[in-house]
């Protein structure tokens, strides 16, 4: 019975929630950071996604203008991720209670 509940845990929601918590704890005002961006790590100076994490972090710290300056899609990304987390969690509880 427990295995049935564990197999339906919304891993996607857990990953997105953890990511947002990490970005909320990150200080966006620092210049040094670790990057997972493959283009940045290959030495390219332009990447359409660069600045998105910093933008989300600025937004989660309440600095909307800096968020928009870092990447214009940061605020929209937080909204989309929050909606996705809610959807995944609701689906989990729906299957948990209704089988």
Buried (B, 14 or more C-beta within 10 A) or exposed (E): EEEEEEEEEBEEBEEBBEEBEEBEEBEBEEEEEEEEBEBBEEEEEEBEEBBBBBBBBBBBBEBEEBBBBBBEBBBEBBEEBEEBBEEBBEEBEEEEEEE
